[in-house]
């Protein structure tokens, strides 16, 4: 049993365990959760009652989630101090309890030295010293700039697959004519590509050293005033991501897995991702798959019974495909950066990030989270749409095998939206809609289960 510094696991629950390569879910699992920064407090407060109500209704009270609050971002800084925005307690708790739910966390964007965890404002030194308070909101919770906490959790826990299901919920206003045609699940590699965070700032000795090496030893021609980023893509990272995507396609009876890449330009990274993906498919799933080339060369375009088609598309072409021919795609596997763009673009087609769930997964650990940011200007206003984190919780229930509870939530959301009882982001786009607070929307979902 892991010993924690500042948090105490709740009583009355049991741990999820891994046994013979599979996760085993008790009827009363302990699930760690992070409220999140900004609107995280509001949307998590709306989400947990929805999940609890669905579980209670689906299993007549025989199952329940025992929630265990852990901390990152502002709540961690308040509890642990010393600029500890991602304490080891949090990482260890997720590792110990296997499945967790997370709200959005502040991510610094610019090159400033400090960030406020209340309003997300960034700033430099004040008279050469660390600022005592935020120059924007006056908060004392100003901490030295850090890399993304979301990326930090993924790297520390080796959560190599970002899983993003994107589908339309009937009644949600959309910018496309036929949003129902898009129903994909995107597996985005989480630990490599440019998100590995290997960068050298322009003008630093390290950047100068790298540029000199590349220009002299590798005969490249990089400008001396450049910043440098390194983009690693490995056989290991690629194959485990593609394996997870194909396993999902098989278990959920999907028609195809599409490898999305920019291999026509970056041949030894993204092009290799494509090649290694096909290689993995043939090595481990030969009796379950057929490549798109084989489909036309050997089967006249007709998919053999029980087979999944493995195909690939160049990234820029894929952005057209999801708009013009979205119903031709089911499961998508992609390196990190392209997957980031593509998943948000797909979400925009079906109503935006407010309706898009997400998960970060390793071999066994699953961290389920909202896909949007902290929107600090709405903190404490009980205003923002909680659907992203509610649907991430629904994805969590499906991962646990509690599909009946997950289906109740989806039904509740669809019925609530069709009644036009929605939060402000959807209400302003729907004629005759009733605007609900964040908490009221959660209550309406429970009512409509």
C-alpha positions as a LaTeX table, in Angstrom:
\begin{tabular}{lrrr}
\hline
Residue & $x$ (\AA) & $y$ (\AA) & $z$ (\AA) \\
\hline
Unk1 & 0.00 & 0.00 & 0.00 \\
Unk2 & 1.39 & 3.37 & $-1.04$ \\
Unk3 & 2.02 & 5.88 & 1.75 \\
Unk4 & 0.85 & 9.39 & 0.96 \\
Unk5 & 2.18 & 12.65 & 2.35 \\
Unk6 & $-0.96$ & 14.82 & 2.48 \\
Unk7 & $-3.95$ & 12.75 & 1.34 \\
Unk8 & $-5.84$ & 9.89 & 2.98 \\
Unk9 & $-7.63$ & 7.22 & 0.91 \\
Unk10 & $-11.35$ & 6.93 & 1.78 \\
Unk11 & $-12.78$ & 4.04 & 3.71 \\
Unk12 & $-15.51$ & 1.77 & 2.36 \\
Unk13 & $-13.98$ & 1.19 & $-1.05$ \\
Unk14 & $-11.69$ & $-1.31$ & $-2.74$ \\
Unk15 & $-8.82$ & $-0.93$ & $-5.18$ \\
Unk16 & $-9.08$ & $-1.80$ & $-8.84$ \\
Unk17 & $-6.39$ & $-4.40$ & $-9.52$ \\
Unk18 & $-4.66$ & $-5.94$ & $-12.52$ \\
Unk19 & $-4.90$ & $-9.71$ & $-12.68$ \\
Unk20 & $-3.69$ & $-11.93$ & $-15.54$ \\
Unk21 & $-3.30$ & $-8.90$ & $-17.78$ \\
Unk22 & $-6.82$ & $-7.56$ & $-17.16$ \\
Unk23 & $-8.21$ & $-4.94$ & $-14.80$ \\
Unk24 & $-10.61$ & $-6.27$ & $-12.17$ \\
Unk25 & $-13.31$ & $-3.88$ & $-10.99$ \\
Unk26 & $-14.90$ & $-4.34$ & $-7.54$ \\
Unk27 & $-18.48$ & $-3.20$ & $-6.89$ \\
Unk28 & $-17.17$ & $-0.27$ & $-4.80$ \\
Unk29 & $-14.00$ & 0.95 & $-6.56$ \\
Unk30 & $-11.97$ & 3.84 & $-5.16$ \\
Unk31 & $-11.66$ & 6.40 & $-7.97$ \\
Unk32 & $-9.21$ & 9.32 & $-7.52$ \\
Unk33 & $-10.36$ & 12.63 & $-9.00$ \\
Unk34 & $-8.82$ & 16.06 & $-9.60$ \\
Unk35 & $-11.31$ & 18.95 & $-9.53$ \\
Unk36 & $-9.15$ & 21.07 & $-11.81$ \\
Unk37 & $-8.43$ & 24.79 & $-12.08$ \\
Unk38 & $-10.78$ & 27.56 & $-13.15$ \\
Unk39 & $-14.14$ & 26.10 & $-14.18$ \\
Unk40 & $-12.92$ & 22.66 & $-13.10$ \\
Unk41 & $-14.48$ & 23.19 & $-9.69$ \\
Unk42 & $-17.91$ & 23.89 & $-11.22$ \\
Unk43 & $-17.96$ & 21.16 & $-13.85$ \\
Unk44 & $-16.63$ & 18.46 & $-11.54$ \\
Unk45 & $-19.30$ & 19.40 & $-8.98$ \\
Unk46 & $-21.91$ & 18.82 & $-11.69$ \\
Unk47 & $-20.31$ & 15.64 & $-12.99$ \\
Unk48 & $-19.92$ & 13.43 & $-9.93$ \\
Unk49 & $-23.65$ & 13.46 & $-9.03$ \\
Unk50 & $-24.47$ & 12.43 & $-12.62$ \\
Unk51 & $-22.07$ & 9.49 & $-12.48$ \\
Unk52 & $-23.28$ & 8.48 & $-9.02$ \\
Unk53 & $-26.94$ & 8.63 & $-10.06$ \\
Unk54 & $-26.33$ & 6.55 & $-13.19$ \\
Unk55 & $-24.47$ & 3.86 & $-11.26$ \\
Unk56 & $-27.14$ & 3.75 & $-8.56$ \\
Unk57 & $-29.98$ & 3.51 & $-11.08$ \\
Unk58 & $-28.26$ & 0.98 & $-13.35$ \\
Unk59 & $-27.34$ & $-1.43$ & $-10.55$ \\
Unk60 & $-30.08$ & $-0.77$ & $-7.99$ \\
Unk61 & $-27.57$ & 0.45 & $-5.44$ \\
Unk62 & $-25.40$ & $-2.69$ & $-5.60$ \\
Unk63 & $-22.49$ & $-0.76$ & $-7.07$ \\
Unk64 & $-21.06$ & 2.65 & $-6.22$ \\
Unk65 & $-18.00$ & 4.80 & $-6.79$ \\
Unk66 & $-15.98$ & 5.78 & $-3.72$ \\
Unk67 & $-14.40$ & 9.11 & $-4.65$ \\
Unk68 & $-10.86$ & 10.02 & $-3.53$ \\
Unk69 & $-9.82$ & 13.65 & $-4.07$ \\
Unk70 & $-6.24$ & 14.21 & $-5.19$ \\
Unk71 & $-4.60$ & 17.45 & $-6.24$ \\
Unk72 & $-2.86$ & 19.22 & $-9.13$ \\
Unk73 & $-2.58$ & 22.85 & $-10.15$ \\
Unk74 & $-4.10$ & 25.42 & $-7.78$ \\
Unk75 & $-5.44$ & 22.95 & $-5.20$ \\
Unk76 & $-2.01$ & 21.28 & $-5.02$ \\
Unk77 & $-0.27$ & 24.61 & $-4.55$ \\
Unk78 & $-2.64$ & 25.48 & $-1.70$ \\
Unk79 & $-2.18$ & 22.10 & 0.03 \\
Unk80 & 1.50 & 21.33 & $-0.62$ \\
Unk81 & 3.05 & 24.79 & $-1.08$ \\
Unk82 & 6.60 & 25.30 & $-2.38$ \\
Unk83 & 5.42 & 25.57 & $-6.00$ \\
Unk84 & 4.40 & 21.90 & $-6.00$ \\
Unk85 & 1.73 & 21.94 & $-8.69$ \\
Unk86 & 2.04 & 18.22 & $-9.48$ \\
Unk87 & 2.94 & 16.42 & $-6.22$ \\
Unk88 & 4.09 & 12.81 & $-6.15$ \\
Unk89 & 1.01 & 11.97 & $-4.04$ \\
Unk90 & $-1.12$ & 12.60 & $-7.11$ \\
Unk91 & 0.98 & 10.54 & $-9.49$ \\
Unk92 & 1.25 & 7.70 & $-6.97$ \\
Unk93 & $-2.50$ & 7.69 & $-6.26$ \\
Unk94 & $-3.39$ & 7.31 & $-9.94$ \\
Unk95 & $-0.78$ & 4.58 & $-10.31$ \\
Unk96 & $-2.13$ & 2.80 & $-7.21$ \\
Unk97 & $-5.84$ & 2.99 & $-8.05$ \\
Unk98 & $-5.56$ & 2.48 & $-11.86$ \\
Unk99 & $-8.57$ & 4.60 & $-12.96$ \\
Unk100 & $-9.02$ & 8.34 & $-12.31$ \\
Unk101 & $-11.10$ & 11.36 & $-13.43$ \\
Unk102 & $-9.63$ & 14.84 & $-14.00$ \\
Unk103 & $-10.90$ & 18.35 & $-14.62$ \\
Unk104 & $-8.96$ & 20.93 & $-16.70$ \\
Unk105 & $-5.65$ & 22.32 & $-15.42$ \\
Unk106 & $-3.88$ & 25.61 & $-16.14$ \\
Unk107 & $-1.21$ & 25.37 & $-18.86$ \\
Unk108 & 1.20 & 28.31 & $-19.34$ \\
Unk109 & 1.47 & 29.43 & $-22.96$ \\
Unk110 & 4.07 & 32.18 & $-23.39$ \\
Unk111 & 7.66 & 32.66 & $-22.40$ \\
Unk112 & 6.90 & 34.45 & $-19.12$ \\
Unk113 & 8.57 & 33.37 & $-15.89$ \\
Unk114 & 5.47 & 33.09 & $-13.68$ \\
Unk115 & 1.83 & 32.09 & $-13.98$ \\
Unk116 & $-1.18$ & 32.80 & $-11.76$ \\
Unk117 & $-3.16$ & 29.65 & $-11.04$ \\
Unk118 & $-6.34$ & 31.62 & $-10.34$ \\
Unk119 & $-6.69$ & 33.65 & $-13.54$ \\
Unk120 & $-3.90$ & 32.08 & $-15.67$ \\
Unk121 & $-2.23$ & 35.48 & $-16.24$ \\
Unk122 & 1.49 & 35.27 & $-16.98$ \\
Unk123 & 4.13 & 37.77 & $-15.94$ \\
Unk124 & 7.84 & 38.43 & $-15.48$ \\
Unk125 & 9.90 & 39.58 & $-12.52$ \\
Unk126 & 8.87 & 42.72 & $-10.66$ \\
Unk127 & 11.96 & 44.87 & $-10.03$ \\
Unk128 & 14.06 & 41.77 & $-10.54$ \\
Unk129 & 12.16 & 39.78 & $-7.93$ \\
Unk130 & 9.41 & 37.18 & $-7.92$ \\
Unk131 & 5.99 & 38.91 & $-7.87$ \\
Unk132 & 4.11 & 38.70 & $-4.58$ \\
Unk133 & 0.70 & 38.91 & $-6.25$ \\
Unk134 & $-0.83$ & 38.51 & $-9.66$ \\
Unk135 & $-0.79$ & 41.77 & $-11.63$ \\
Unk136 & $-4.21$ & 40.93 & $-13.09$ \\
Unk137 & $-6.37$ & 39.51 & $-10.30$ \\
Unk138 & $-4.32$ & 40.18 & $-7.16$ \\
Unk139 & $-4.10$ & 36.50 & $-6.21$ \\
Unk140 & $-1.14$ & 35.33 & $-4.15$ \\
Unk141 & $-1.09$ & 32.00 & $-6.01$ \\
Unk142 & 1.63 & 32.92 & $-8.48$ \\
Unk143 & 4.11 & 30.15 & $-9.21$ \\
Unk144 & 7.15 & 29.76 & $-11.48$ \\
Unk145 & 6.23 & 28.79 & $-15.04$ \\
Unk146 & 5.95 & 25.03 & $-15.57$ \\
Unk147 & 5.43 & 22.71 & $-18.49$ \\
Unk148 & 1.90 & 21.39 & $-19.03$ \\
Unk149 & 0.61 & 19.40 & $-16.06$ \\
Unk150 & $-1.43$ & 17.31 & $-18.48$ \\
Unk151 & 1.71 & 16.34 & $-20.40$ \\
Unk152 & 3.54 & 15.77 & $-17.10$ \\
Unk153 & 0.92 & 13.28 & $-15.93$ \\
Unk154 & 1.00 & 11.47 & $-19.26$ \\
Unk155 & 4.77 & 11.18 & $-19.18$ \\
Unk156 & 5.13 & 10.20 & $-15.51$ \\
Unk157 & 2.42 & 7.52 & $-15.80$ \\
Unk158 & 3.37 & 6.49 & $-19.36$ \\
Unk159 & $-0.15$ & 7.20 & $-20.61$ \\
Unk160 & 0.82 & 6.78 & $-24.22$ \\
Unk161 & $-2.61$ & 6.85 & $-25.85$ \\
Unk162 & $-4.86$ & 9.91 & $-25.90$ \\
Unk163 & $-8.28$ & 8.46 & $-26.76$ \\
Unk164 & $-10.87$ & 10.89 & $-28.13$ \\
Unk165 & $-14.30$ & 9.63 & $-29.25$ \\
Unk166 & $-16.06$ & 12.24 & $-31.38$ \\
Unk167 & $-19.76$ & 11.87 & $-32.25$ \\
Unk168 & $-22.82$ & 14.06 & $-32.62$ \\
Unk169 & $-25.58$ & 14.28 & $-30.03$ \\
Unk170 & $-28.90$ & 14.92 & $-31.69$ \\
Unk171 & $-30.02$ & 18.51 & $-31.23$ \\
Unk172 & $-26.57$ & 20.05 & $-30.76$ \\
Unk173 & $-26.07$ & 23.01 & $-33.15$ \\
Unk174 & $-23.30$ & 22.31 & $-35.66$ \\
Unk175 & $-21.57$ & 24.12 & $-38.55$ \\
Unk176 & $-21.89$ & 21.15 & $-40.97$ \\
Unk177 & $-24.96$ & 19.84 & $-42.80$ \\
Unk178 & $-24.73$ & 16.20 & $-41.73$ \\
Unk179 & $-22.94$ & 16.00 & $-38.37$ \\
Unk180 & $-24.38$ & 12.51 & $-37.75$ \\
Unk181 & $-22.01$ & 11.13 & $-40.41$ \\
Unk182 & $-18.96$ & 11.73 & $-38.21$ \\
Unk183 & $-18.49$ & 9.06 & $-35.53$ \\
Unk184 & $-14.81$ & 8.37 & $-34.95$ \\
Unk185 & $-12.49$ & 7.47 & $-32.12$ \\
Unk186 & $-9.02$ & 8.98 & $-32.35$ \\
Unk187 & $-5.98$ & 7.28 & $-30.82$ \\
Unk188 & $-3.29$ & 9.94 & $-30.57$ \\
Unk189 & 0.23 & 9.02 & $-29.44$ \\
Unk190 & 0.89 & 10.90 & $-26.24$ \\
Unk191 & 4.56 & 10.73 & $-25.30$ \\
Unk192 & 6.63 & 11.43 & $-28.41$ \\
Unk193 & 6.66 & 13.74 & $-31.43$ \\
Unk194 & 7.13 & 17.45 & $-30.61$ \\
Unk195 & 5.21 & 16.91 & $-27.34$ \\
Unk196 & 8.23 & 15.12 & $-25.94$ \\
Unk197 & 9.22 & 18.68 & $-25.04$ \\
Unk198 & 12.84 & 18.49 & $-26.23$ \\
Unk199 & 13.53 & 22.13 & $-27.02$ \\
Unk200 & 16.45 & 24.53 & $-26.93$ \\
Unk201 & 15.67 & 28.23 & $-26.60$ \\
Unk202 & 17.07 & 30.60 & $-29.21$ \\
Unk203 & 20.23 & 32.33 & $-28.10$ \\
Unk204 & 21.14 & 29.87 & $-25.31$ \\
Unk205 & 24.44 & 27.96 & $-25.15$ \\
Unk206 & 22.54 & 24.67 & $-25.59$ \\
Unk207 & 20.84 & 25.89 & $-28.76$ \\
Unk208 & 24.16 & 27.14 & $-30.10$ \\
Unk209 & 25.76 & 23.77 & $-29.35$ \\
Unk210 & 23.01 & 21.82 & $-31.14$ \\
Unk211 & 23.06 & 24.14 & $-34.17$ \\
Unk212 & 26.85 & 23.90 & $-34.46$ \\
Unk213 & 26.68 & 20.12 & $-34.31$ \\
Unk214 & 23.96 & 19.86 & $-36.93$ \\
Unk215 & 25.60 & 22.34 & $-39.28$ \\
Unk216 & 29.15 & 21.01 & $-38.93$ \\
Unk217 & 28.77 & 17.29 & $-38.28$ \\
Unk218 & 25.52 & 16.61 & $-40.16$ \\
Unk219 & 26.04 & 19.20 & $-42.93$ \\
Unk220 & 22.72 & 20.94 & $-42.38$ \\
Unk221 & 22.06 & 24.65 & $-42.85$ \\
Unk222 & 20.25 & 25.95 & $-39.76$ \\
Unk223 & 20.22 & 29.68 & $-39.04$ \\
Unk224 & 22.26 & 30.61 & $-35.98$ \\
Unk225 & 19.35 & 32.57 & $-34.46$ \\
Unk226 & 16.98 & 29.57 & $-34.42$ \\
Unk227 & 15.20 & 27.85 & $-31.56$ \\
Unk228 & 15.49 & 24.07 & $-31.88$ \\
Unk229 & 12.92 & 21.35 & $-31.23$ \\
Unk230 & 13.47 & 17.61 & $-31.62$ \\
Unk231 & 10.72 & 15.29 & $-32.88$ \\
Unk232 & 11.31 & 11.66 & $-31.80$ \\
Unk233 & 9.01 & 8.92 & $-33.10$ \\
Unk234 & 9.98 & 5.36 & $-32.15$ \\
Unk235 & 9.07 & 1.83 & $-33.16$ \\
Unk236 & 8.03 & 1.17 & $-29.55$ \\
Unk237 & 5.80 & 4.24 & $-29.23$ \\
Unk238 & 4.19 & 3.68 & $-32.61$ \\
Unk239 & 3.47 & $-0.02$ & $-32.29$ \\
Unk240 & 1.91 & 0.11 & $-28.83$ \\
Unk241 & $-0.37$ & 2.98 & $-29.95$ \\
Unk242 & $-1.45$ & 1.20 & $-33.13$ \\
Unk243 & $-1.90$ & $-2.05$ & $-31.21$ \\
Unk244 & $-4.32$ & $-0.33$ & $-28.83$ \\
Unk245 & $-6.25$ & 1.20 & $-31.75$ \\
Unk246 & $-6.60$ & $-2.14$ & $-33.54$ \\
Unk247 & $-7.60$ & $-3.94$ & $-30.34$ \\
Unk248 & $-10.33$ & $-1.35$ & $-29.85$ \\
Unk249 & $-11.53$ & $-1.74$ & $-33.44$ \\
Unk250 & $-11.75$ & $-5.52$ & $-33.03$ \\
Unk251 & $-13.51$ & $-5.47$ & $-29.65$ \\
Unk252 & $-16.01$ & $-2.80$ & $-30.80$ \\
Unk253 & $-16.58$ & $-4.36$ & $-34.26$ \\
Unk254 & $-15.39$ & $-1.31$ & $-36.20$ \\
Unk255 & $-14.79$ & $-1.38$ & $-39.95$ \\
Unk256 & $-11.37$ & 0.25 & $-40.26$ \\
Unk257 & $-8.27$ & 1.75 & $-38.64$ \\
Unk258 & $-6.70$ & 4.71 & $-40.46$ \\
Unk259 & $-3.06$ & 5.71 & $-39.88$ \\
Unk260 & $-2.80$ & 9.51 & $-40.25$ \\
Unk261 & 0.66 & 10.96 & $-40.90$ \\
Unk262 & 2.71 & 13.53 & $-42.83$ \\
Unk263 & 5.07 & 10.90 & $-44.21$ \\
Unk264 & 5.31 & 12.48 & $-47.64$ \\
Unk265 & 7.50 & 15.19 & $-46.06$ \\
Unk266 & 8.83 & 13.73 & $-42.77$ \\
Unk267 & 9.76 & 10.30 & $-44.09$ \\
Unk268 & 11.83 & 9.01 & $-41.17$ \\
Unk269 & 9.42 & 10.05 & $-38.41$ \\
Unk270 & 5.82 & 10.26 & $-39.60$ \\
Unk271 & 6.51 & 8.13 & $-42.65$ \\
Unk272 & 8.03 & 5.56 & $-40.33$ \\
Unk273 & 4.92 & 5.78 & $-38.12$ \\
Unk274 & 2.89 & 4.69 & $-41.13$ \\
Unk275 & 5.25 & 1.85 & $-42.05$ \\
Unk276 & 5.56 & 0.54 & $-38.49$ \\
Unk277 & 1.78 & 0.70 & $-38.09$ \\
Unk278 & 1.24 & $-1.55$ & $-41.10$ \\
Unk279 & 4.03 & $-3.81$ & $-39.86$ \\
Unk280 & 2.39 & $-4.20$ & $-36.43$ \\
Unk281 & $-0.99$ & $-4.93$ & $-37.99$ \\
Unk282 & 0.45 & $-7.73$ & $-40.12$ \\
Unk283 & 2.64 & $-9.15$ & $-37.33$ \\
Unk284 & 0.01 & $-9.36$ & $-34.59$ \\
Unk285 & $-3.41$ & $-9.23$ & $-36.28$ \\
Unk286 & $-2.89$ & $-10.94$ & $-39.63$ \\
Unk287 & $-6.02$ & $-13.09$ & $-39.30$ \\
Unk288 & $-8.15$ & $-10.07$ & $-38.35$ \\
Unk289 & $-7.04$ & $-7.40$ & $-40.84$ \\
Unk290 & $-6.67$ & $-6.64$ & $-44.51$ \\
Unk291 & $-4.74$ & $-3.64$ & $-45.80$ \\
Unk292 & $-6.44$ & $-1.22$ & $-48.16$ \\
Unk293 & $-3.99$ & $-2.24$ & $-50.92$ \\
Unk294 & $-4.83$ & $-5.92$ & $-50.40$ \\
Unk295 & $-8.51$ & $-5.04$ & $-50.38$ \\
Unk296 & $-8.33$ & $-3.75$ & $-53.97$ \\
Unk297 & $-5.58$ & $-6.04$ & $-55.29$ \\
Unk298 & $-7.03$ & $-9.29$ & $-53.95$ \\
Unk299 & $-10.69$ & $-8.75$ & $-53.04$ \\
Unk300 & $-11.99$ & $-6.30$ & $-55.66$ \\
Unk301 & $-12.81$ & $-3.75$ & $-52.95$ \\
Unk302 & $-15.09$ & $-6.08$ & $-50.98$ \\
Unk303 & $-14.13$ & $-6.45$ & $-47.33$ \\
Unk304 & $-13.93$ & $-10.14$ & $-46.32$ \\
Unk305 & $-16.20$ & $-11.16$ & $-43.45$ \\
Unk306 & $-14.68$ & $-10.53$ & $-40.04$ \\
Unk307 & $-11.83$ & $-8.37$ & $-41.36$ \\
Unk308 & $-10.87$ & $-4.81$ & $-40.42$ \\
Unk309 & $-9.34$ & $-2.60$ & $-43.11$ \\
Unk310 & $-6.02$ & $-0.94$ & $-42.25$ \\
Unk311 & $-5.44$ & 2.17 & $-44.34$ \\
Unk312 & $-3.53$ & 5.43 & $-44.17$ \\
Unk313 & $-4.07$ & 9.06 & $-45.10$ \\
Unk314 & $-1.73$ & 12.06 & $-45.27$ \\
Unk315 & $-2.65$ & 14.52 & $-42.52$ \\
Unk316 & $-3.73$ & 17.48 & $-44.66$ \\
Unk317 & $-5.82$ & 15.17 & $-46.85$ \\
Unk318 & $-7.45$ & 13.75 & $-43.73$ \\
Unk319 & $-8.72$ & 17.17 & $-42.69$ \\
Unk320 & $-10.65$ & 17.26 & $-45.97$ \\
Unk321 & $-11.82$ & 13.68 & $-45.58$ \\
Unk322 & $-13.46$ & 14.22 & $-42.18$ \\
Unk323 & $-15.44$ & 17.07 & $-43.73$ \\
Unk324 & $-16.30$ & 15.61 & $-47.12$ \\
Unk325 & $-16.44$ & 11.84 & $-46.44$ \\
Unk326 & $-16.58$ & 11.43 & $-42.65$ \\
Unk327 & $-18.61$ & 8.20 & $-42.67$ \\
Unk328 & $-15.71$ & 6.34 & $-44.29$ \\
Unk329 & $-13.67$ & 6.47 & $-41.06$ \\
Unk330 & $-14.05$ & 4.70 & $-37.72$ \\
Unk331 & $-10.82$ & 4.39 & $-35.70$ \\
Unk332 & $-7.95$ & 6.79 & $-36.38$ \\
Unk333 & $-4.35$ & 6.37 & $-35.13$ \\
Unk334 & $-1.96$ & 9.30 & $-35.39$ \\
Unk335 & 1.24 & 10.83 & $-33.95$ \\
Unk336 & 0.84 & 13.48 & $-31.29$ \\
Unk337 & 0.70 & 16.86 & $-33.01$ \\
Unk338 & $-1.51$ & 15.84 & $-35.94$ \\
Unk339 & $-3.81$ & 14.04 & $-33.51$ \\
Unk340 & $-4.12$ & 17.21 & $-31.43$ \\
Unk341 & $-5.27$ & 19.25 & $-34.42$ \\
Unk342 & $-7.46$ & 16.53 & $-35.88$ \\
Unk343 & $-9.36$ & 15.69 & $-32.70$ \\
Unk344 & $-10.26$ & 19.36 & $-32.09$ \\
Unk345 & $-11.26$ & 19.83 & $-35.73$ \\
Unk346 & $-13.55$ & 16.81 & $-35.56$ \\
Unk347 & $-15.04$ & 18.06 & $-32.28$ \\
Unk348 & $-15.82$ & 21.40 & $-33.96$ \\
Unk349 & $-17.94$ & 19.56 & $-36.55$ \\
Unk350 & $-20.23$ & 18.12 & $-33.88$ \\
Unk351 & $-20.60$ & 21.08 & $-31.55$ \\
Unk352 & $-17.19$ & 21.91 & $-30.10$ \\
Unk353 & $-14.91$ & 20.82 & $-27.27$ \\
Unk354 & $-17.70$ & 21.22 & $-24.73$ \\
Unk355 & $-19.19$ & 17.98 & $-26.09$ \\
Unk356 & $-15.91$ & 16.07 & $-26.53$ \\
Unk357 & $-14.69$ & 13.54 & $-23.95$ \\
Unk358 & $-11.15$ & 12.26 & $-23.62$ \\
Unk359 & $-8.94$ & 9.73 & $-21.89$ \\
Unk360 & $-5.21$ & 9.20 & $-21.48$ \\
Unk361 & $-4.40$ & 5.53 & $-21.25$ \\
Unk362 & $-1.46$ & 3.22 & $-20.75$ \\
Unk363 & $-1.48$ & $-0.54$ & $-20.72$ \\
Unk364 & $-3.83$ & $-0.53$ & $-17.71$ \\
Unk365 & $-4.04$ & 2.96 & $-16.19$ \\
Unk366 & $-6.80$ & 5.23 & $-17.48$ \\
Unk367 & $-6.96$ & 8.97 & $-16.70$ \\
Unk368 & $-10.24$ & 10.39 & $-18.02$ \\
Unk369 & $-10.42$ & 14.15 & $-18.49$ \\
Unk370 & $-12.16$ & 17.13 & $-20.01$ \\
Unk371 & $-10.62$ & 18.10 & $-23.35$ \\
Unk372 & $-11.03$ & 21.87 & $-22.96$ \\
Unk373 & $-9.20$ & 24.47 & $-20.91$ \\
Unk374 & $-9.86$ & 26.15 & $-17.56$ \\
Unk375 & $-11.73$ & 29.29 & $-18.81$ \\
Unk376 & $-10.77$ & 31.18 & $-15.62$ \\
Unk377 & $-13.05$ & 34.16 & $-16.33$ \\
Unk378 & $-16.02$ & 31.86 & $-15.67$ \\
Unk379 & $-14.66$ & 30.38 & $-12.42$ \\
Unk380 & $-17.34$ & 30.03 & $-9.76$ \\
Unk381 & $-20.13$ & 31.30 & $-12.03$ \\
Unk382 & $-21.87$ & 27.89 & $-12.34$ \\
Unk383 & $-22.19$ & 28.63 & $-16.03$ \\
Unk384 & $-20.06$ & 26.43 & $-18.27$ \\
Unk385 & $-21.17$ & 23.28 & $-20.07$ \\
Unk386 & $-19.96$ & 20.24 & $-18.06$ \\
Unk387 & $-20.66$ & 17.75 & $-20.88$ \\
Unk388 & $-17.00$ & 17.14 & $-21.74$ \\
Unk389 & $-16.07$ & 15.91 & $-18.27$ \\
Unk390 & $-19.43$ & 14.10 & $-17.85$ \\
Unk391 & $-18.82$ & 12.25 & $-21.11$ \\
Unk392 & $-15.24$ & 11.56 & $-20.03$ \\
Unk393 & $-16.75$ & 9.97 & $-16.93$ \\
Unk394 & $-19.04$ & 8.00 & $-19.20$ \\
Unk395 & $-15.99$ & 6.79 & $-21.11$ \\
Unk396 & $-14.50$ & 5.82 & $-17.74$ \\
Unk397 & $-17.58$ & 3.74 & $-16.90$ \\
Unk398 & $-17.31$ & 1.96 & $-20.26$ \\
Unk399 & $-13.63$ & 1.25 & $-19.56$ \\
Unk400 & $-14.72$ & $-0.31$ & $-16.25$ \\
Unk401 & $-17.32$ & $-2.46$ & $-18.02$ \\
Unk402 & $-20.22$ & $-0.55$ & $-16.43$ \\
Unk403 & $-21.89$ & $-0.02$ & $-19.79$ \\
Unk404 & $-25.44$ & 0.10 & $-18.45$ \\
Unk405 & $-24.62$ & 3.18 & $-16.36$ \\
Unk406 & $-22.81$ & 4.79 & $-19.30$ \\
Unk407 & $-25.84$ & 4.28 & $-21.55$ \\
Unk408 & $-28.12$ & 5.96 & $-19.01$ \\
Unk409 & $-25.93$ & 9.08 & $-19.04$ \\
Unk410 & $-25.82$ & 9.25 & $-22.85$ \\
Unk411 & $-29.61$ & 8.89 & $-22.94$ \\
Unk412 & $-29.97$ & 11.60 & $-20.29$ \\
Unk413 & $-27.74$ & 14.01 & $-22.20$ \\
Unk414 & $-29.51$ & 13.42 & $-25.52$ \\
Unk415 & $-32.96$ & 13.87 & $-24.02$ \\
Unk416 & $-31.93$ & 17.04 & $-22.15$ \\
Unk417 & $-30.49$ & 18.59 & $-25.32$ \\
Unk418 & $-33.57$ & 17.65 & $-27.34$ \\
Unk419 & $-35.68$ & 19.39 & $-24.69$ \\
Unk420 & $-33.50$ & 22.45 & $-25.38$ \\
Unk421 & $-32.55$ & 22.70 & $-21.70$ \\
Unk422 & $-28.88$ & 23.60 & $-22.09$ \\
Unk423 & $-26.05$ & 25.78 & $-20.82$ \\
Unk424 & $-25.31$ & 29.21 & $-22.31$ \\
Unk425 & $-22.93$ & 27.99 & $-25.03$ \\
Unk426 & $-25.67$ & 25.93 & $-26.69$ \\
Unk427 & $-28.64$ & 28.11 & $-25.64$ \\
Unk428 & $-27.38$ & 31.08 & $-27.65$ \\
Unk429 & $-27.36$ & 28.90 & $-30.78$ \\
Unk430 & $-30.78$ & 27.25 & $-30.28$ \\
Unk431 & $-34.07$ & 29.01 & $-30.92$ \\
Unk432 & $-36.52$ & 28.65 & $-28.03$ \\
Unk433 & $-33.96$ & 27.08 & $-25.67$ \\
Unk434 & $-33.95$ & 27.39 & $-21.88$ \\
Unk435 & $-30.61$ & 28.46 & $-20.42$ \\
Unk436 & $-29.52$ & 26.35 & $-17.45$ \\
Unk437 & $-26.70$ & 26.76 & $-15.00$ \\
Unk438 & $-23.96$ & 24.14 & $-15.01$ \\
Unk439 & $-25.41$ & 22.46 & $-11.91$ \\
Unk440 & $-28.97$ & 22.65 & $-13.28$ \\
Unk441 & $-27.89$ & 20.97 & $-16.50$ \\
Unk442 & $-26.37$ & 18.11 & $-14.50$ \\
Unk443 & $-29.61$ & 17.78 & $-12.54$ \\
Unk444 & $-31.61$ & 17.70 & $-15.79$ \\
Unk445 & $-29.48$ & 14.84 & $-17.09$ \\
Unk446 & $-30.19$ & 12.87 & $-13.93$ \\
Unk447 & $-33.91$ & 13.60 & $-14.29$ \\
Unk448 & $-33.86$ & 12.34 & $-17.90$ \\
Unk449 & $-31.98$ & 9.09 & $-17.34$ \\
\hline
\end{tabular}
